[in-house]
């Protein structure tokens, strides 16, 4: 499976939308806010960003940071590790015994 990354391309006009297809897979187009979400192979991200920034109809190019964020929260939920702060200030956290209620029983 190929690793990919999202690139958000802010444009002045969506008339040149067909030109963006050659840079990657178009995932989403916002006509109101005038941006396009492209998916590009991970090794081509920097090169593609530079090419996109050079186009006259592109306002700004942003990289998606979702692949950089650890999405495994299973080992942190309900533990003191979820409340840890890495500053000098230490917080005393007492775990509360909470029950999860379904919306049907509320």
C-alpha positions as CSV (number, residue, x, y, z in Angstrom):
1,X,0.0,0.0,0.0
2,X,1.4,3.4,-1.0
3,X,1.8,6.0,1.7
4,X,0.1,9.3,0.7
5,X,-0.3,12.7,2.2
6,X,-3.0,15.3,1.7
7,X,-2.2,18.8,0.4
8,X,-4.6,21.7,0.7
9,X,-4.4,24.1,-2.2
10,X,-6.0,27.5,-1.8
11,X,-6.8,29.0,-5.2
12,X,-8.1,32.3,-6.5
13,X,-10.4,30.7,-9.0
14,X,-11.6,27.1,-9.6
15,X,-11.5,27.5,-13.4
16,X,-8.1,25.8,-13.4
17,X,-9.3,22.8,-11.6
18,X,-8.4,20.5,-14.5
19,X,-4.8,21.6,-14.2
20,X,-4.6,20.4,-10.6
21,X,-5.6,16.8,-11.7
22,X,-2.1,16.2,-13.0
23,X,-0.5,16.8,-9.6
24,X,-2.4,14.1,-7.7
25,X,-5.8,12.7,-6.8
26,X,-8.4,15.3,-6.1
27,X,-10.3,14.3,-3.0
28,X,-12.4,17.3,-2.2
29,X,-13.2,20.7,-3.8
30,X,-14.8,23.5,-1.7
31,X,-16.4,25.9,-4.2
32,X,-17.4,28.3,-1.4
33,X,-14.0,28.6,0.3
34,X,-12.0,28.0,-2.9
35,X,-9.7,25.2,-1.9
36,X,-8.9,21.7,-3.2
37,X,-7.6,18.7,-1.2
38,X,-5.1,16.6,-3.2
39,X,-3.6,13.3,-2.3
40,X,0.0,12.8,-3.4
41,X,2.5,10.0,-2.8
42,X,4.6,10.7,0.3
43,X,8.0,10.9,-1.5
44,X,6.6,13.5,-4.0
45,X,5.1,15.9,-1.4
46,X,7.9,18.5,-1.3
47,X,8.4,18.6,-5.1
48,X,4.6,18.9,-5.7
49,X,4.3,21.7,-3.2
50,X,7.0,23.7,-4.9
51,X,5.4,23.2,-8.3
52,X,1.9,24.1,-7.0
53,X,3.2,27.3,-5.3
54,X,4.7,28.4,-8.7
55,X,1.3,28.4,-10.4
56,X,-0.3,31.8,-10.9
57,X,-3.8,30.7,-9.7
58,X,-2.6,29.2,-6.4
59,X,-2.9,31.4,-3.4
60,X,-1.4,29.1,-0.7
61,X,-0.3,25.5,-0.3
62,X,-0.6,23.7,3.0
63,X,0.5,20.2,4.0
64,X,-1.8,17.9,6.0
65,X,-0.2,16.8,9.3
66,X,-2.6,13.9,10.0
67,X,0.0,11.2,9.1
68,X,2.3,12.7,11.8
69,X,-0.2,12.5,14.6
70,X,-0.4,9.2,16.6
71,X,-4.0,8.1,16.3
72,X,-3.8,5.1,18.8
73,X,-5.6,6.4,21.9
74,X,-6.7,3.0,23.3
75,X,-3.8,2.7,25.8
76,X,-4.3,6.3,27.1
77,X,-8.1,6.6,27.6
78,X,-9.1,6.4,31.3
79,X,-5.6,6.5,32.6
80,X,-3.4,9.1,34.2
81,X,-1.2,9.1,31.1
82,X,-4.0,10.9,29.2
83,X,-3.7,13.9,31.5
84,X,0.1,14.1,31.6
85,X,1.7,17.4,30.8
86,X,5.3,17.5,29.8
87,X,6.0,20.9,31.4
88,X,7.7,21.5,34.7
89,X,4.3,22.0,36.3
90,X,3.0,18.7,37.6
91,X,-0.7,18.2,37.8
92,X,-2.2,16.0,40.5
93,X,-5.0,14.1,38.7
94,X,-7.4,11.8,40.5
95,X,-9.2,9.4,38.3
96,X,-13.0,9.6,38.6
97,X,-15.2,6.6,38.5
98,X,-17.5,7.5,35.7
99,X,-20.1,5.4,34.0
100,X,-20.8,5.6,30.3
101,X,-24.5,6.1,29.6
102,X,-26.2,5.5,26.3
103,X,-28.5,8.2,24.9
104,X,-31.5,5.9,25.1
105,X,-31.3,5.5,28.9
106,X,-30.8,9.3,29.6
